Amino acid sequence: MEISKPGKNFISIIVPVYNAENCLPRCVQSILAQTYKNFELILIDDGSTDSSSKLCDSYATDYGTVPSVFVKHTKNMGVSHARNEGLSYAEGEWITFIDADDYIEPDYLERLISPIESRQNAIRIARDEGASVANPTVISVITMTDQIIDTQPISGFYFLEHGILNRDAHVWSKLYSKDIMEGMRFEDDLTIGEDMVLLVKLAIKIGNAKSVLSIDAGSYKYYDNENGAMNSSYKPSYMDQIRCWQRAEELLTPYKDDISDVIFAQLATTQIVSAMLVAGKIAQVPYDDNTKDAIAKIREALSHACNKDGAFAGLSKGYKLKVSIFRFSPMLYLKLYGTWKNK
């Protein structure tokens, strides 16, 4: 692919790095091997205590190089802070996020930017031929997913219902215009679901404008880290699995007249599932004051979500049974689930 001049479809790639010495080389090498070269790589070292900091420095390039690699070291303040730090340095017209333990195929950037370039070329050709081009569609987000089958641009609220609330709630495998990211920041008090909350904010900001485009998945390779937050044993911060969806509801409530009731039903169903995931974690650890408080919050979350029309009906039979047992007797559910998991 022909390389554009920096500034024209220039992409900023933000990679938060924390103790990733074993996987960072694969990630960075996959980025530097892209067929589309018009980008900058921003590595934010989030206070790593292994050799990640030195690895980051070894990739740094001189200013003006294309592609360039910029490195920033910070204190350990979490992935949200690291991504926000990356956003403050991003100079591209477009922004994408990649996690340090993941990697991408050589065509990743090319596949994301190609629809943008195709649209720009079509408009340019039409204008060169003297055709009138009134209000061409402005694309703000491109998502690489198989959850949305539409080939034409969709609205932010459609993206919310069919993407974010349908297993496309991660910030990676997407391309964002710098304009739509203006003023957007990750909430650094969340350790789980912070990317989903940001996507909800973006969907609200886009609203009914049809500026989200979906392309087929396949070029982003996600690594399921067994030491990640979702796979670790229970700790108080795991309650963010519930808090993040509560925050999503708070963000969406002011727009209830603009969006479908189906969205709120989906959201409530997700809140129920998230609460039960946390309950499953608690069932595998000793009972103490922390878990006692967490159980009370789970009961409160379930009561709230189950009162939403269509929420309980949206659950599978297995989850309906789990929820029914937990609401009848949390301790009975924890005992049964803990015994089953520890077999």
N, C-alpha and C positions, 0 to 999 in steps of 0.2 A: 504493500500500500504506500502511496506517495505521502511523504511526511509534510505536514502543514507547518507553517512558521509558529513558534511559540506564541501563545495568545489566541490563536485561531484553533478552536477545538483542543486546546491544551488541557490535559487531564492531571489533576493532583490525586495521587494515591496515598492514602493515610493508613499506616500500619502501627497500631499500638504494640509495644514489645515489653513483656515482663517474663523474665526467667525462661526464655525460649531458645536457649543455646542449641538444643537438639533439633529443632524444626525451623529456626530462622533461616539458615542457609538455603534450604529447599524453597521456602517462601520467596526470599529475595531473588534467587536465581530464576525462579519462574516468572517473576515480574520483569527482570532485565532481559529475558528471552522473548518478550512480546513482539509480535509482528508490527504492532503500532508503536512507534517510538516517541511520539510527541507527548511526553509526560514527565512529571517529576515524582519522585518517591520520597515521602516524608516519614521517617522512622522516629517514633516518639518512645524513647526508653523510659519506662515507668518505674525508675528506681530498681532496676534488676540487680540481684545479688550474685548472679552467676556470670558467665563470660559474655552474656548478651550485649552488654555495654560496649565491650571491645569489638565484638562482631559488627555492631552498628557503625562504629567509627571506621572500621575497615572498608565499609561500602561507600562512605561519604565521597562526593566528587566536588570539583571546583565549581564555583558559581558560573552559570552560563552554559554549562554542559547540557546537552539534550540526548538521551534522558539524564536528568540529574538526580542525585541522592542527597537529601538534607537530613541531618541528624540533630535531634534535640533531647537532652537528658533532663529528667525532672525527678523530684522525690516520688516515692511510691504513693500515688493518690487514686489509683484505680483506672479501669479502662475508659470510663466516661470522660474523666479529666484528660486522659491521654488523647482521646479522639478530639475533644474540644481544643486542646493545645494544637493538634494538627490542623484543625480548621482555621486557627488564627494565623497560620503560616501559609495556607494554601493560596496559590496564585493562579490556578487554572480556571478556565471557564466551566470545567466539569470536575466533579469530585466523586471518588469511589473509595470504599473502605475494604480492607482485607485484613483478616486476623493472622497473627504471626504463625499459628500452627496449621494454617490452611495454605493452599497453593492454587495457582491458576494455569489453565492451558495457554499455549502461545497465542491463541486467537481471542482471548478474553476481552481485551480492550478494543480490538478491532470489531468484534461482534457488538459491543455496547455502543460504540461511536458511529458505526456504519449507518444506522437509521437516521441519525442526525445529519450526517454528511449527504445522504441521499436526498433528504428533504431540502437541504440548503442548495444542492445542485439543481433540483427540479425548479425551485423558485428562481434561481439565477438564470436558468435557461429560458423559463417563461418570460422573465423580464427582458432578457436579451432579444427575444422574439417579439417584443412589444405587447405581450399579453398582460392583462391587469391581474395582479395577485392581491386580493383583498383579505386582510386579516388571516394570514397563514397560521396554521396550528403551531403553537409554541409548546415544545416538549420540555417538561421540567424534571421528570423522573423516567428512567428506563429500568425495568425490573426483569431479571433473568430468572424465569420461573415457569413451571408447568401447571401451576394452579390457575392461571388465567389464560383462556384460549382465544380471547379477542385479539384480532390483528390490528384493529384501529385504536387510536388513542381513547382512553377511558377517563372518567372523572375521578377526582380524589375520593369521593364517597363510594364510588364503585370499587375502587382499589381497596378501600377499607373493608368492604363486605366480602369481596371475592379473593382478595390477596392477603392483607394483614390478618384478618380473622379466619383465614383459611390456609394456615401454615406458611405464609410468606411474611413473617414478622421479624426477619433478621435484616440488619442494615447492610450486610455484605451482598454481593452479586447484584448490585444496583449502581446506576450512574445518576448523579444529581447535578442539576445546573447550579452554578454558584449563586444565581439570583434567588432560587427557591430556598437555598440554605442560609440566606442572609438572615441573621438574628436567631437561627436555630442552634440549639446546643443540647447535648446529652445531659440528663439529670444525674449528677454525680453522687446523689444519695442512694441510688439504686445499684445493686450489684447483679441483679437478674432482671431482664426485661427492659433495660434502659434503651435498647435499640428499638423495641416495639413502641415504646412511648414516643420516641422521636418520630417514627413513621406515622403514628396517629396525628401528631402535630402537623406533619407535612400534608397528610390527607385532608385535614381541616383547612389548612392554608390554601390548598388547591381547590377544595370545595367542588362545585359543579363544573369547573373548567375541565375540558377534556385534554389534559396535558401529561397523562401517564401512559407509557407505552410498554407492552409486555413482549418479550422475545423468549424463545425456547431456552430452557436450562441446559447445563452440560459442561460449561467451561470453568465453573468455579468448583474447586474440590474441597469440600468441608471435611475436617478431621474431628471426629468425636473424641475429645480429650477425656480420658477416664479420670483425670484429676480436676476436671472443670467443675464449675459451681453446680451444674445440673446433676453431676454424677457423684458428688461428694456426700459424706454422711451429714446428718442434720446439724446445723448451727443456727443461731438466731437470725443471721442475715438471710437464711433461706426463706424467711417470711416475705422477702421481696417478690417471690413468685406470686404471692397474693396481692401485695401492695401495688405492683406494676399494673395489674389489670384494674384495680380500684382507681388508680390514677387515670387510666384510659377512660374509664366511665366518667370521672369528674371532668375530663377534657371534652367529652362528647355531649354531656347533658345539656349544655347551653344551645346545642344545635339539633335538639330532638325534633324540632318542627321541620328541619331540612333533610333529615335522613330517615331511612326506612326503620320501622319497628323491628324488622328482621335483624338489623345490626345489633340492637340492644339485646335481643334474645340470644344471638350468637355470643355476644360479649358475656352475658350472664352464664351461659353454658361453659364458656372457657374459664370463667371465674370458679365455677364448681369443680371442674377438672383440676385446675391449679391448686385449689384448696385440698383436694384429695391426694394430690401428689405430695404436698407438704405433710399431710397426715401419714402417708406411707413412710416418709423419712422418719417421722417422730416415732412410729411403731418399732423402729429398729434401734432405738437408743434408750438408756435408762430414764425413768420418769423423774423429773425434778421441777423446780420452780419455773425454769425457762420453758420446759415443755408444757407445763400446766397453763402458763399464760398463752402459749401458742395454740393450745387446744381450744381455749376460750375464743380466740380470734378466728380460728377456723370455723367454729360453730356459728359465730356472728356472720362470717362471710357467706357460709352456706345458706343461712336463713335469709340473708339479703338477696342472694342470687336466685334461690329457689322460688322466691316470690315474684320473679319476673315472668311474665307470660311467655310460654314456649321454651323456657330454659331447661327445666327438668325433662321435658319431652324430647329435647335435642340430644339427650345422653344415650349412650349405648345401654343395653340391658345390664351389662356388668357394672357400669358406673351407677346406674339407678339402684342396684342392689347395695353397692358400697355406700352410697350416700344415705340410703334408708337406714342401714345398720348404724352408721356413724351418728346420724341425727337422733336415733333411738337411744344409743349408748356409746359415746366415744370410747370409753375404756374397753368395752366389749370388742369394738371394731379394732382397736389398737392391739389387743391381745390376740385376736384371730389372725390379723394381718401379720403381726410380728412372728407368730408361730409358723405361719405358712412360709414367710420369707427366710426364716432361720432353719428350715428343714435341711 
